[in-house]
Each structure stands twice: as C-alpha cells, then as structure tokens.
Amino acid sequence: MNKKMQSPESREIYKQRKVIVEPVFGQIKNSGFRGFTVRGKRKTRGEFSLVCAVHNIKKIAQAMFNGVVRPESAKLIAAEG
C-alpha cells in the first residue's frame, strides 16, 4: 500500500474515496444496517444488494418529496439502474 501511495496521482484518487464512497456506507449504517444476518459470499452479496437497493429507493423517494425529481423521472431512473 505504501508503494501505491507514493505517486501524487494515487494520493488524489485516494482522497476522492472519502468524498464518494464513505458517506454512503455511513448513511447505510445510520439506517440500522450493522452486519450481515447470513453466511457465505453468495448470500451476503444478495443481502448487501438488497440493502443498497433500499438505500437508492430512499434517495429517490426523498428527492421526489423535496421536489427535486418528478415522479415520471424517477421511473426512468429506476428503469436505467
């Protein structure tokens, strides 16, 4: 890891991680997800996919409630995903 972090380009990419990825995991954790209830890669992948889907639906619903996204646009967003 130390060798990878030597270049300025690598440092910039790593800095972006906390802006892009970390908040999503924090939001999911604040929603009550603390750990997996199943064992095995396949089952945990399925459970995490479900958690992510719920998170995305919540974001779309909140955007619709705030008037940022119209309901017909949300249908398009859901169809693309």
mmCIF file of the N, C-alpha and C atoms, coordinates in Angstrom:
data_MODEL
# 
_entry.id   MODEL 
# 
loop_
_atom_site.group_PDB 
_atom_site.id 
_atom_site.type_symbol 
_atom_site.label_atom_id 
_atom_site.label_alt_id 
_atom_site.label_comp_id 
_atom_site.label_asym_id 
_atom_site.label_entity_id 
_atom_site.label_seq_id 
_atom_site.pdbx_PDB_ins_code 
_atom_site.Cartn_x 
_atom_site.Cartn_y 
_atom_site.Cartn_z 
_atom_site.occupancy 
_atom_site.B_iso_or_equiv 
_atom_site.pdbx_formal_charge 
_atom_site.auth_seq_id 
_atom_site.auth_comp_id 
_atom_site.auth_asym_id 
_atom_site.auth_atom_id 
_atom_site.pdbx_PDB_model_num 
ATOM 1   N N  . MET A 1 1  ? 0.823   -1.184  0.000   1.00 0.00 ? 1  MET A N  1 
ATOM 2   C CA . MET A 1 1  ? 0.000   0.000   0.000   1.00 0.00 ? 1  MET A CA 1 
ATOM 3   C C  . MET A 1 1  ? 0.872   1.254   0.000   1.00 0.00 ? 1  MET A C  1 
ATOM 4   N N  . ASN A 1 2  ? 1.967   1.233   0.749   1.00 0.00 ? 2  ASN A N  1 
ATOM 5   C CA . ASN A 1 2  ? 2.822   2.412   0.806   1.00 0.00 ? 2  ASN A CA 1 
ATOM 6   C C  . ASN A 1 2  ? 3.413   2.756   -0.554  1.00 0.00 ? 2  ASN A C  1 
ATOM 7   N N  . LYS A 1 3  ? 3.803   1.729   -1.319  1.00 0.00 ? 3  LYS A N  1 
ATOM 8   C CA . LYS A 1 3  ? 4.356   1.987   -2.649  1.00 0.00 ? 3  LYS A CA 1 
ATOM 9   C C  . LYS A 1 3  ? 3.307   2.608   -3.554  1.00 0.00 ? 3  LYS A C  1 
ATOM 10  N N  . LYS A 1 4  ? 2.073   2.123   -3.448  1.00 0.00 ? 4  LYS A N  1 
ATOM 11  C CA . LYS A 1 4  ? 0.996   2.663   -4.277  1.00 0.00 ? 4  LYS A CA 1 
ATOM 12  C C  . LYS A 1 4  ? 0.725   4.131   -3.955  1.00 0.00 ? 4  LYS A C  1 
ATOM 13  N N  . MET A 1 5  ? 0.897   4.510   -2.705  1.00 0.00 ? 5  MET A N  1 
ATOM 14  C CA . MET A 1 5  ? 0.563   5.865   -2.279  1.00 0.00 ? 5  MET A CA 1 
ATOM 15  C C  . MET A 1 5  ? 1.695   6.862   -2.515  1.00 0.00 ? 5  MET A C  1 
ATOM 16  N N  . GLN A 1 6  ? 2.771   6.448   -3.116  1.00 0.00 ? 6  GLN A N  1 
ATOM 17  C CA . GLN A 1 6  ? 3.902   7.339   -3.345  1.00 0.00 ? 6  GLN A CA 1 
ATOM 18  C C  . GLN A 1 6  ? 3.613   8.387   -4.409  1.00 0.00 ? 6  GLN A C  1 
ATOM 19  N N  . SER A 1 7  ? 2.892   8.033   -5.438  1.00 0.00 ? 7  SER A N  1 
ATOM 20  C CA . SER A 1 7  ? 2.669   8.980   -6.535  1.00 0.00 ? 7  SER A CA 1 
ATOM 21  C C  . SER A 1 7  ? 1.560   9.971   -6.175  1.00 0.00 ? 7  SER A C  1 
ATOM 22  N N  . PRO A 1 8  ? 1.704   11.213  -6.613  1.00 0.00 ? 8  PRO A N  1 
ATOM 23  C CA . PRO A 1 8  ? 0.666   12.228  -6.357  1.00 0.00 ? 8  PRO A CA 1 
ATOM 24  C C  . PRO A 1 8  ? -0.693  11.835  -6.945  1.00 0.00 ? 8  PRO A C  1 
ATOM 25  N N  . GLU A 1 9  ? -0.655  11.154  -8.086  1.00 0.00 ? 9  GLU A N  1 
ATOM 26  C CA . GLU A 1 9  ? -1.911  10.728  -8.718  1.00 0.00 ? 9  GLU A CA 1 
ATOM 27  C C  . GLU A 1 9  ? -2.671  9.752   -7.814  1.00 0.00 ? 9  GLU A C  1 
ATOM 28  N N  . SER A 1 10 ? -1.950  8.820   -7.218  1.00 0.00 ? 10 SER A N  1 
ATOM 29  C CA . SER A 1 10 ? -2.576  7.847   -6.319  1.00 0.00 ? 10 SER A CA 1 
ATOM 30  C C  . SER A 1 10 ? -3.164  8.530   -5.097  1.00 0.00 ? 10 SER A C  1 
ATOM 31  N N  . ARG A 1 11 ? -2.467  9.512   -4.566  1.00 0.00 ? 11 ARG A N  1 
ATOM 32  C CA . ARG A 1 11 ? -2.970  10.243  -3.401  1.00 0.00 ? 11 ARG A CA 1 
ATOM 33  C C  . ARG A 1 11 ? -4.259  10.983  -3.720  1.00 0.00 ? 11 ARG A C  1 
ATOM 34  N N  . GLU A 1 12 ? -4.326  11.578  -4.897  1.00 0.00 ? 12 GLU A N  1 
ATOM 35  C CA . GLU A 1 12 ? -5.538  12.296  -5.309  1.00 0.00 ? 12 GLU A CA 1 
ATOM 36  C C  . GLU A 1 12 ? -6.719  11.345  -5.449  1.00 0.00 ? 12 GLU A C  1 
ATOM 37  N N  . ILE A 1 13 ? -6.477  10.194  -6.034  1.00 0.00 ? 13 ILE A N  1 
ATOM 38  C CA . ILE A 1 13 ? -7.544  9.197   -6.185  1.00 0.00 ? 13 ILE A CA 1 
ATOM 39  C C  . ILE A 1 13 ? -8.026  8.740   -4.808  1.00 0.00 ? 13 ILE A C  1 
ATOM 40  N N  . TYR A 1 14 ? -7.104  8.516   -3.894  1.00 0.00 ? 14 TYR A N  1 
ATOM 41  C CA . TYR A 1 14 ? -7.464  8.049   -2.557  1.00 0.00 ? 14 TYR A CA 1 
ATOM 42  C C  . TYR A 1 14 ? -8.254  9.109   -1.798  1.00 0.00 ? 14 TYR A C  1 
ATOM 43  N N  . LYS A 1 15 ? -7.912  10.388  -1.994  1.00 0.00 ? 15 LYS A N  1 
ATOM 44  C CA . LYS A 1 15 ? -8.644  11.478  -1.348  1.00 0.00 ? 15 LYS A CA 1 
ATOM 45  C C  . LYS A 1 15 ? -10.102 11.491  -1.777  1.00 0.00 ? 15 LYS A C  1 
ATOM 46  N N  . GLN A 1 16 ? -10.357 11.172  -3.035  1.00 0.00 ? 16 GLN A N  1 
ATOM 47  C CA . GLN A 1 16 ? -11.723 11.183  -3.555  1.00 0.00 ? 16 GLN A CA 1 
ATOM 48  C C  . GLN A 1 16 ? -12.580 10.090  -2.924  1.00 0.00 ? 16 GLN A C  1 
ATOM 49  N N  . ARG A 1 17 ? -11.939 9.059   -2.420  1.00 0.00 ? 17 ARG A N  1 
ATOM 50  C CA . ARG A 1 17 ? -12.690 7.943   -1.840  1.00 0.00 ? 17 ARG A CA 1 
ATOM 51  C C  . ARG A 1 17 ? -13.589 8.413   -0.705  1.00 0.00 ? 17 ARG A C  1 
ATOM 52  N N  . LYS A 1 18 ? -13.061 9.245   0.179   1.00 0.00 ? 18 LYS A N  1 
ATOM 53  C CA . LYS A 1 18 ? -13.865 9.672   1.317   1.00 0.00 ? 18 LYS A CA 1 
ATOM 54  C C  . LYS A 1 18 ? -14.998 10.602  0.909   1.00 0.00 ? 18 LYS A C  1 
ATOM 55  N N  . VAL A 1 19 ? -14.890 11.205  -0.249  1.00 0.00 ? 19 VAL A N  1 
ATOM 56  C CA . VAL A 1 19 ? -15.956 12.073  -0.742  1.00 0.00 ? 19 VAL A CA 1 
ATOM 57  C C  . VAL A 1 19 ? -17.044 11.257  -1.431  1.00 0.00 ? 19 VAL A C  1 
ATOM 58  N N  . ILE A 1 20 ? -16.655 10.210  -2.141  1.00 0.00 ? 20 ILE A N  1 
ATOM 59  C CA . ILE A 1 20 ? -17.596 9.456   -2.965  1.00 0.00 ? 20 ILE A CA 1 
ATOM 60  C C  . ILE A 1 20 ? -18.193 8.257   -2.219  1.00 0.00 ? 20 ILE A C  1 
ATOM 61  N N  . VAL A 1 21 ? -17.367 7.434   -1.614  1.00 0.00 ? 21 VAL A N  1 
ATOM 62  C CA . VAL A 1 21 ? -17.821 6.145   -1.086  1.00 0.00 ? 21 VAL A CA 1 
ATOM 63  C C  . VAL A 1 21 ? -18.186 6.189   0.389   1.00 0.00 ? 21 VAL A C  1 
ATOM 64  N N  . GLU A 1 22 ? -17.357 6.776   1.196   1.00 0.00 ? 22 GLU A N  1 
ATOM 65  C CA . GLU A 1 22 ? -17.523 6.705   2.643   1.00 0.00 ? 22 GLU A CA 1 
ATOM 66  C C  . GLU A 1 22 ? -18.879 7.217   3.134   1.00 0.00 ? 22 GLU A C  1 
ATOM 67  N N  . PRO A 1 23 ? -19.410 8.335   2.632   1.00 0.00 ? 23 PRO A N  1 
ATOM 68  C CA . PRO A 1 23 ? -20.715 8.802   3.127   1.00 0.00 ? 23 PRO A CA 1 
ATOM 69  C C  . PRO A 1 23 ? -21.842 7.795   2.908   1.00 0.00 ? 23 PRO A C  1 
ATOM 70  N N  . VAL A 1 24 ? -21.800 7.082   1.811   1.00 0.00 ? 24 VAL A N  1 
ATOM 71  C CA . VAL A 1 24 ? -22.855 6.101   1.524   1.00 0.00 ? 24 VAL A CA 1 
ATOM 72  C C  . VAL A 1 24 ? -22.847 5.000   2.577   1.00 0.00 ? 24 VAL A C  1 
ATOM 73  N N  . PHE A 1 25 ? -21.676 4.492   2.924   1.00 0.00 ? 25 PHE A N  1 
ATOM 74  C CA . PHE A 1 25 ? -21.604 3.459   3.950   1.00 0.00 ? 25 PHE A CA 1 
ATOM 75  C C  . PHE A 1 25 ? -22.075 4.003   5.297   1.00 0.00 ? 25 PHE A C  1 
ATOM 76  N N  . GLY A 1 26 ? -21.757 5.253   5.596   1.00 0.00 ? 26 GLY A N  1 
ATOM 77  C CA . GLY A 1 26 ? -22.236 5.882   6.829   1.00 0.00 ? 26 GLY A CA 1 
ATOM 78  C C  . GLY A 1 26 ? -23.747 6.006   6.854   1.00 0.00 ? 26 GLY A C  1 
ATOM 79  N N  . GLN A 1 27 ? -24.338 6.405   5.734   1.00 0.00 ? 27 GLN A N  1 
ATOM 80  C CA . GLN A 1 27 ? -25.795 6.527   5.651   1.00 0.00 ? 27 GLN A CA 1 
ATOM 81  C C  . GLN A 1 27 ? -26.464 5.170   5.818   1.00 0.00 ? 27 GLN A C  1 
ATOM 82  N N  . ILE A 1 28 ? -25.901 4.150   5.193   1.00 0.00 ? 28 ILE A N  1 
ATOM 83  C CA . ILE A 1 28 ? -26.457 2.796   5.327   1.00 0.00 ? 28 ILE A CA 1 
ATOM 84  C C  . ILE A 1 28 ? -26.360 2.334   6.780   1.00 0.00 ? 28 ILE A C  1 
ATOM 85  N N  . LYS A 1 29 ? -25.243 2.622   7.423   1.00 0.00 ? 29 LYS A N  1 
ATOM 86  C CA . LYS A 1 29 ? -25.069 2.228   8.814   1.00 0.00 ? 29 LYS A CA 1 
ATOM 87  C C  . LYS A 1 29 ? -26.054 2.970   9.717   1.00 0.00 ? 29 LYS A C  1 
ATOM 88  N N  . ASN A 1 30 ? -26.282 4.253   9.444   1.00 0.00 ? 30 ASN A N  1 
ATOM 89  C CA . ASN A 1 30 ? -27.242 5.027   10.228  1.00 0.00 ? 30 ASN A CA 1 
ATOM 90  C C  . ASN A 1 30 ? -28.670 4.546   10.029  1.00 0.00 ? 30 ASN A C  1 
ATOM 91  N N  . SER A 1 31 ? -28.932 3.882   8.927   1.00 0.00 ? 31 SER A N  1 
ATOM 92  C CA . SER A 1 31 ? -30.263 3.323   8.674   1.00 0.00 ? 31 SER A CA 1 
ATOM 93  C C  . SER A 1 31 ? -30.511 2.059   9.491   1.00 0.00 ? 31 SER A C  1 
ATOM 94  N N  . GLY A 1 32 ? -29.479 1.553   10.134  1.00 0.00 ? 32 GLY A N  1 
ATOM 95  C CA . GLY A 1 32 ? -29.652 0.401   11.005  1.00 0.00 ? 32 GLY A CA 1 
ATOM 96  C C  . GLY A 1 32 ? -28.916 -0.850  10.569  1.00 0.00 ? 32 GLY A C  1 
ATOM 97  N N  . PHE A 1 33 ? -28.260 -0.819  9.429   1.00 0.00 ? 33 PHE A N  1 
ATOM 98  C CA . PHE A 1 33 ? -27.514 -1.995  8.974   1.00 0.00 ? 33 PHE A CA 1 
ATOM 99  C C  . PHE A 1 33 ? -26.179 -2.033  9.695   1.00 0.00 ? 33 PHE A C  1 
ATOM 100 N N  . ARG A 1 34 ? -26.012 -3.045  10.539  1.00 0.00 ? 34 ARG A N  1 
ATOM 101 C CA . ARG A 1 34 ? -24.776 -3.156  11.306  1.00 0.00 ? 34 ARG A CA 1 
ATOM 102 C C  . ARG A 1 34 ? -23.957 -4.386  10.934  1.00 0.00 ? 34 ARG A C  1 
ATOM 103 N N  . GLY A 1 35 ? -24.582 -5.330  10.296  1.00 0.00 ? 35 GLY A N  1 
ATOM 104 C CA . GLY A 1 35 ? -23.868 -6.546  9.937   1.00 0.00 ? 35 GLY A CA 1 
ATOM 105 C C  . GLY A 1 35 ? -24.780 -7.489  9.182   1.00 0.00 ? 35 GLY A C  1 
ATOM 106 N N  . PHE A 1 36 ? -24.189 -8.504  8.629   1.00 0.00 ? 36 PHE A N  1 
ATOM 107 C CA . PHE A 1 36 ? -24.945 -9.455  7.834   1.00 0.00 ? 36 PHE A CA 1 
ATOM 108 C C  . PHE A 1 36 ? -25.631 -10.476 8.732   1.00 0.00 ? 36 PHE A C  1 
ATOM 109 N N  . THR A 1 37 ? -26.802 -10.909 8.289   1.00 0.00 ? 37 THR A N  1 
ATOM 110 C CA . THR A 1 37 ? -27.547 -11.912 9.042   1.00 0.00 ? 37 THR A CA 1 
ATOM 111 C C  . THR A 1 37 ? -27.385 -13.297 8.427   1.00 0.00 ? 37 THR A C  1 
ATOM 112 N N  . VAL A 1 38 ? -26.620 -13.377 7.347   1.00 0.00 ? 38 VAL A N  1 
ATOM 113 C CA . VAL A 1 38 ? -26.404 -14.644 6.646   1.00 0.00 ? 38 VAL A CA 1 
ATOM 114 C C  . VAL A 1 38 ? -24.909 -14.919 6.546   1.00 0.00 ? 38 VAL A C  1 
ATOM 115 N N  . ARG A 1 39 ? -24.577 -16.121 6.112   1.00 0.00 ? 39 ARG A N  1 
ATOM 116 C CA . ARG A 1 39 ? -23.178 -16.501 5.921   1.00 0.00 ? 39 ARG A CA 1 
ATOM 117 C C  . ARG A 1 39 ? -22.955 -16.922 4.481   1.00 0.00 ? 39 ARG A C  1 
ATOM 118 N N  . GLY A 1 40 ? -21.716 -16.744 4.031   1.00 0.00 ? 40 GLY A N  1 
ATOM 119 C CA . GLY A 1 40 ? -21.355 -17.143 2.670   1.00 0.00 ? 40 GLY A CA 1 
ATOM 120 C C  . GLY A 1 40 ? -21.362 -15.952 1.720   1.00 0.00 ? 40 GLY A C  1 
ATOM 121 N N  . LYS A 1 41 ? -20.445 -16.012 0.746   1.00 0.00 ? 41 LYS A N  1 
ATOM 122 C CA . LYS A 1 41 ? -20.306 -14.903 -0.204  1.00 0.00 ? 41 LYS A CA 1 
ATOM 123 C C  . LYS A 1 41 ? -21.587 -14.629 -0.971  1.00 0.00 ? 41 LYS A C  1 
ATOM 124 N N  . ARG A 1 42 ? -22.182 -15.684 -1.477  1.00 0.00 ? 42 ARG A N  1 
ATOM 125 C CA . ARG A 1 42 ? -23.367 -15.516 -2.324  1.00 0.00 ? 42 ARG A CA 1 
ATOM 126 C C  . ARG A 1 42 ? -24.516 -14.877 -1.538  1.00 0.00 ? 42 ARG A C  1 
ATOM 127 N N  . LYS A 1 43 ? -24.748 -15.358 -0.332  1.00 0.00 ? 43 LYS A N  1 
ATOM 128 C CA . LYS A 1 43 ? -25.844 -14.836 0.478   1.00 0.00 ? 43 LYS A CA 1 
ATOM 129 C C  . LYS A 1 43 ? -25.564 -13.415 0.956   1.00 0.00 ? 43 LYS A C  1 
ATOM 130 N N  . THR A 1 44 ? -24.320 -13.136 1.374   1.00 0.00 ? 44 THR A N  1 
ATOM 131 C CA . THR A 1 44 ? -24.013 -11.781 1.827   1.00 0.00 ? 44 THR A CA 1 
ATOM 132 C C  . THR A 1 44 ? -24.061 -10.799 0.662   1.00 0.00 ? 44 THR A C  1 
ATOM 133 N N  . ARG A 1 45 ? -23.653 -11.239 -0.521  1.00 0.00 ? 45 ARG A N  1 
ATOM 134 C CA . ARG A 1 45 ? -23.747 -10.380 -1.703  1.00 0.00 ? 45 ARG A CA 1 
ATOM 135 C C  . ARG A 1 45 ? -25.212 -10.033 -1.977  1.00 0.00 ? 45 ARG A C  1 
ATOM 136 N N  . GLY A 1 46 ? -26.075 -11.022 -1.847  1.00 0.00 ? 46 GLY A N  1 
ATOM 137 C CA . GLY A 1 46 ? -27.504 -10.797 -2.045  1.00 0.00 ? 46 GLY A CA 1 
ATOM 138 C C  . GLY A 1 46 ? -28.083 -9.858  -1.008  1.00 0.00 ? 46 GLY A C  1 
ATOM 139 N N  . GLU A 1 47 ? -27.698 -10.050 0.247   1.00 0.00 ? 47 GLU A N  1 
ATOM 140 C CA . GLU A 1 47 ? -28.198 -9.185  1.317   1.00 0.00 ? 47 GLU A CA 1 
ATOM 141 C C  . GLU A 1 47 ? -27.712 -7.749  1.127   1.00 0.00 ? 47 GLU A C  1 
ATOM 142 N N  . PHE A 1 48 ? -26.435 -7.597  0.770   1.00 0.00 ? 48 PHE A N  1 
ATOM 143 C CA . PHE A 1 48 ? -25.913 -6.245  0.587   1.00 0.00 ? 48 PHE A CA 1 
ATOM 144 C C  . PHE A 1 48 ? -26.536 -5.574  -0.636  1.00 0.00 ? 48 PHE A C  1 
ATOM 145 N N  . SER A 1 49 ? -26.816 -6.343  -1.678  1.00 0.00 ? 49 SER A N  1 
ATOM 146 C CA . SER A 1 49 ? -27.502 -5.787  -2.848  1.00 0.00 ? 49 SER A CA 1 
ATOM 147 C C  . SER A 1 49 ? -28.875 -5.263  -2.457  1.00 0.00 ? 49 SER A C  1 
ATOM 148 N N  . LEU A 1 50 ? -29.559 -5.991  -1.597  1.00 0.00 ? 50 LEU A N  1 
ATOM 149 C CA . LEU A 1 50 ? -30.868 -5.555  -1.126  1.00 0.00 ? 50 LEU A CA 1 
ATOM 150 C C  . LEU A 1 50 ? -30.754 -4.276  -0.299  1.00 0.00 ? 50 LEU A C  1 
ATOM 151 N N  . VAL A 1 51 ? -29.756 -4.210  0.578   1.00 0.00 ? 51 VAL A N  1 
ATOM 152 C CA . VAL A 1 51 ? -29.527 -3.008  1.387   1.00 0.00 ? 51 VAL A CA 1 
ATOM 153 C C  . VAL A 1 51 ? -29.249 -1.809  0.482   1.00 0.00 ? 51 VAL A C  1 
ATOM 154 N N  . CYS A 1 52 ? -28.433 -2.006  -0.546  1.00 0.00 ? 52 CYS A N  1 
ATOM 155 C CA . CYS A 1 52 ? -28.113 -0.918  -1.480  1.00 0.00 ? 52 CYS A CA 1 
ATOM 156 C C  . CYS A 1 52 ? -29.339 -0.486  -2.271  1.00 0.00 ? 52 CYS A C  1 
ATOM 157 N N  . ALA A 1 53 ? -30.167 -1.441  -2.671  1.00 0.00 ? 53 ALA A N  1 
ATOM 158 C CA . ALA A 1 53 ? -31.388 -1.111  -3.409  1.00 0.00 ? 53 ALA A CA 1 
ATOM 159 C C  . ALA A 1 53 ? -32.318 -0.268  -2.545  1.00 0.00 ? 53 ALA A C  1 
ATOM 160 N N  . VAL A 1 54 ? -32.471 -0.647  -1.283  1.00 0.00 ? 54 VAL A N  1 
ATOM 161 C CA . VAL A 1 54 ? -33.309 0.128   -0.364  1.00 0.00 ? 54 VAL A CA 1 
ATOM 162 C C  . VAL A 1 54 ? -32.743 1.530   -0.193  1.00 0.00 ? 54 VAL A C  1 
ATOM 163 N N  . HIS A 1 55 ? -31.439 1.637   -0.067  1.00 0.00 ? 55 HIS A N  1 
ATOM 164 C CA . HIS A 1 55 ? -30.796 2.946   0.076   1.00 0.00 ? 55 HIS A CA 1 
ATOM 165 C C  . HIS A 1 55 ? -31.093 3.824   -1.140  1.00 0.00 ? 55 HIS A C  1 
ATOM 166 N N  . ASN A 1 56 ? -30.975 3.260   -2.333  1.00 0.00 ? 56 ASN A N  1 
ATOM 167 C CA . ASN A 1 56 ? -31.237 4.023   -3.555  1.00 0.00 ? 56 ASN A CA 1 
ATOM 168 C C  . ASN A 1 56 ? -32.700 4.424   -3.666  1.00 0.00 ? 56 ASN A C  1 
ATOM 169 N N  . ILE A 1 57 ? -33.613 3.530   -3.288  1.00 0.00 ? 57 ILE A N  1 
ATOM 170 C CA . ILE A 1 57 ? -35.038 3.859   -3.322  1.00 0.00 ? 57 ILE A CA 1 
ATOM 171 C C  . ILE A 1 57 ? -35.340 4.988   -2.345  1.00 0.00 ? 57 ILE A C  1 
ATOM 172 N N  . LYS A 1 58 ? -34.726 4.949   -1.166  1.00 0.00 ? 58 LYS A N  1 
ATOM 173 C CA . LYS A 1 58 ? -34.909 6.030   -0.191  1.00 0.00 ? 58 LYS A CA 1 
ATOM 174 C C  . LYS A 1 58 ? -34.437 7.366   -0.761  1.00 0.00 ? 58 LYS A C  1 
ATOM 175 N N  . LYS A 1 59 ? -33.298 7.349   -1.455  1.00 0.00 ? 59 LYS A N  1 
ATOM 176 C CA . LYS A 1 59 ? -32.774 8.588   -2.039  1.00 0.00 ? 59 LYS A CA 1 
ATOM 177 C C  . LYS A 1 59 ? -33.720 9.135   -3.101  1.00 0.00 ? 59 LYS A C  1 
ATOM 178 N N  . ILE A 1 60 ? -34.268 8.254   -3.947  1.00 0.00 ? 60 ILE A N  1 
ATOM 179 C CA . ILE A 1 60 ? -35.202 8.687   -4.988  1.00 0.00 ? 60 ILE A CA 1 
ATOM 180 C C  . ILE A 1 60 ? -36.476 9.233   -4.352  1.00 0.00 ? 60 ILE A C  1 
ATOM 181 N N  . ALA A 1 61 ? -36.996 8.540   -3.331  1.00 0.00 ? 61 ALA A N  1 
ATOM 182 C CA . ALA A 1 61 ? -38.214 8.988   -2.655  1.00 0.00 ? 61 ALA A CA 1 
ATOM 183 C C  . ALA A 1 61 ? -38.000 10.347  -1.998  1.00 0.00 ? 61 ALA A C  1 
ATOM 184 N N  . GLN A 1 62 ? -36.852 10.539  -1.367  1.00 0.00 ? 62 GLN A N  1 
ATOM 185 C CA . GLN A 1 62 ? -36.548 11.823  -0.726  1.00 0.00 ? 62 GLN A CA 1 
ATOM 186 C C  . GLN A 1 62 ? -36.449 12.935  -1.761  1.00 0.00 ? 62 GLN A C  1 
ATOM 187 N N  . ALA A 1 63 ? -35.844 12.650  -2.897  1.00 0.00 ? 63 ALA A N  1 
ATOM 188 C CA . ALA A 1 63 ? -35.736 13.647  -3.964  1.00 0.00 ? 63 ALA A CA 1 
ATOM 189 C C  . ALA A 1 63 ? -37.119 13.993  -4.513  1.00 0.00 ? 63 ALA A C  1 
ATOM 190 N N  . MET A 1 64 ? -37.995 12.999  -4.639  1.00 0.00 ? 64 MET A N  1 
ATOM 191 C CA . MET A 1 64 ? -39.361 13.262  -5.103  1.00 0.00 ? 64 MET A CA 1 
ATOM 192 C C  . MET A 1 64 ? -40.116 14.102  -4.082  1.00 0.00 ? 64 MET A C  1 
ATOM 193 N N  . PHE A 1 65 ? -39.952 13.783  -2.803  1.00 0.00 ? 65 PHE A N  1 
ATOM 194 C CA . PHE A 1 65 ? -40.626 14.510  -1.730  1.00 0.00 ? 65 PHE A CA 1 
ATOM 195 C C  . PHE A 1 65 ? -40.174 15.966  -1.695  1.00 0.00 ? 65 PHE A C  1 
ATOM 196 N N  . ASN A 1 66 ? -38.900 16.203  -1.933  1.00 0.00 ? 66 ASN A N  1 
ATOM 197 C CA . ASN A 1 66 ? -38.356 17.565  -1.919  1.00 0.00 ? 66 ASN A CA 1 
ATOM 198 C C  . ASN A 1 66 ? -38.600 18.313  -3.219  1.00 0.00 ? 66 ASN A C  1 
ATOM 199 N N  . GLY A 1 67 ? -39.171 17.641  -4.204  1.00 0.00 ? 67 GLY A N  1 
ATOM 200 C CA . GLY A 1 67 ? -39.457 18.288  -5.477  1.00 0.00 ? 67 GLY A CA 1 
ATOM 201 C C  . GLY A 1 67 ? -38.267 18.377  -6.412  1.00 0.00 ? 67 GLY A C  1 
ATOM 202 N N  . VAL A 1 68 ? -37.194 17.704  -6.091  1.00 0.00 ? 68 VAL A N  1 
ATOM 203 C CA . VAL A 1 68 ? -36.001 17.724  -6.932  1.00 0.00 ? 68 VAL A CA 1 
ATOM 204 C C  . VAL A 1 68 ? -36.209 16.864  -8.169  1.00 0.00 ? 68 VAL A C  1 
ATOM 205 N N  . VAL A 1 69 ? -36.888 15.735  -7.984  1.00 0.00 ? 69 VAL A N  1 
ATOM 206 C CA . VAL A 1 69 ? -37.141 14.799  -9.075  1.00 0.00 ? 69 VAL A CA 1 
ATOM 207 C C  . VAL A 1 69 ? -38.648 14.599  -9.194  1.00 0.00 ? 69 VAL A C  1 
ATOM 208 N N  . ARG A 1 70 ? -39.167 14.703  -10.409 1.00 0.00 ? 70 ARG A N  1 
ATOM 209 C CA . ARG A 1 70 ? -40.587 14.437  -10.641 1.00 0.00 ? 70 ARG A CA 1 
ATOM 210 C C  . ARG A 1 70 ? -40.800 12.926  -10.679 1.00 0.00 ? 70 ARG A C  1 
ATOM 211 N N  . PRO A 1 71 ? -41.986 12.464  -10.282 1.00 0.00 ? 71 PRO A N  1 
ATOM 212 C CA . PRO A 1 71 ? -42.237 11.009  -10.266 1.00 0.00 ? 71 PRO A CA 1 
ATOM 213 C C  . PRO A 1 71 ? -41.974 10.324  -11.602 1.00 0.00 ? 71 PRO A C  1 
ATOM 214 N N  . GLU A 1 72 ? -42.311 10.971  -12.716 1.00 0.00 ? 72 GLU A N  1 
ATOM 215 C CA . GLU A 1 72 ? -42.068 10.325  -14.007 1.00 0.00 ? 72 GLU A CA 1 
ATOM 216 C C  . GLU A 1 72 ? -40.576 10.189  -14.294 1.00 0.00 ? 72 GLU A C  1 
ATOM 217 N N  . SER A 1 73 ? -39.768 11.102  -13.772 1.00 0.00 ? 73 SER A N  1 
ATOM 218 C CA . SER A 1 73 ? -38.313 10.983  -13.920 1.00 0.00 ? 73 SER A CA 1 
ATOM 219 C C  . SER A 1 73 ? -37.777 9.840   -13.069 1.00 0.00 ? 73 SER A C  1 
ATOM 220 N N  . ALA A 1 74 ? -38.369 9.640   -11.912 1.00 0.00 ? 74 ALA A N  1 
ATOM 221 C CA . ALA A 1 74 ? -37.932 8.561   -11.029 1.00 0.00 ? 74 ALA A CA 1 
ATOM 222 C C  . ALA A 1 74 ? -38.155 7.208   -11.692 1.00 0.00 ? 74 ALA A C  1 
ATOM 223 N N  . LYS A 1 75 ? -39.219 7.083   -12.471 1.00 0.00 ? 75 LYS A N  1 
ATOM 224 C CA . LYS A 1 75 ? -39.461 5.831   -13.189 1.00 0.00 ? 75 LYS A CA 1 
ATOM 225 C C  . LYS A 1 75 ? -38.328 5.558   -14.173 1.00 0.00 ? 75 LYS A C  1 
ATOM 226 N N  . LEU A 1 76 ? -37.861 6.613   -14.828 1.00 0.00 ? 76 LEU A N  1 
ATOM 227 C CA . LEU A 1 76 ? -36.753 6.455   -15.771 1.00 0.00 ? 76 LEU A CA 1 
ATOM 228 C C  . LEU A 1 76 ? -35.473 6.063   -15.049 1.00 0.00 ? 76 LEU A C  1 
ATOM 229 N N  . ILE A 1 77 ? -35.232 6.692   -13.913 1.00 0.00 ? 77 ILE A N  1 
ATOM 230 C CA . ILE A 1 77 ? -34.030 6.390   -13.134 1.00 0.00 ? 77 ILE A CA 1 
ATOM 231 C C  . ILE A 1 77 ? -34.049 4.925   -12.707 1.00 0.00 ? 77 ILE A C  1 
ATOM 232 N N  . ALA A 1 78 ? -35.195 4.459   -12.220 1.00 0.00 ? 78 ALA A N  1 
ATOM 233 C CA . ALA A 1 78 ? -35.307 3.073   -11.762 1.00 0.00 ? 78 ALA A CA 1 
ATOM 234 C C  . ALA A 1 78 ? -35.129 2.092   -12.921 1.00 0.00 ? 78 ALA A C  1 
ATOM 235 N N  . ALA A 1 79 ? -35.625 2.451   -14.085 1.00 0.00 ? 79 ALA A N  1 
ATOM 236 C CA . ALA A 1 79 ? -35.516 1.559   -15.243 1.00 0.00 ? 79 ALA A CA 1 
ATOM 237 C C  . ALA A 1 79 ? -34.082 1.443   -15.738 1.00 0.00 ? 79 ALA A C  1 
ATOM 238 N N  . GLU A 1 80 ? -33.303 2.526   -15.609 1.00 0.00 ? 80 GLU A N  1 
ATOM 239 C CA . GLU A 1 80 ? -31.912 2.518   -16.076 1.00 0.00 ? 80 GLU A CA 1 
ATOM 240 C C  . GLU A 1 80 ? -31.028 1.687   -15.172 1.00 0.00 ? 80 GLU A C  1 
ATOM 241 N N  . GLY A 1 81 ? -31.288 1.719   -13.855 1.00 0.00 ? 81 GLY A N  1 
ATOM 242 C CA . GLY A 1 81 ? -30.435 1.042   -12.881 1.00 0.00 ? 81 GLY A CA 1 
ATOM 243 C C  . GLY A 1 81 ? -30.507 -0.408  -13.007 1.00 0.00 ? 81 GLY A C  1 
# 
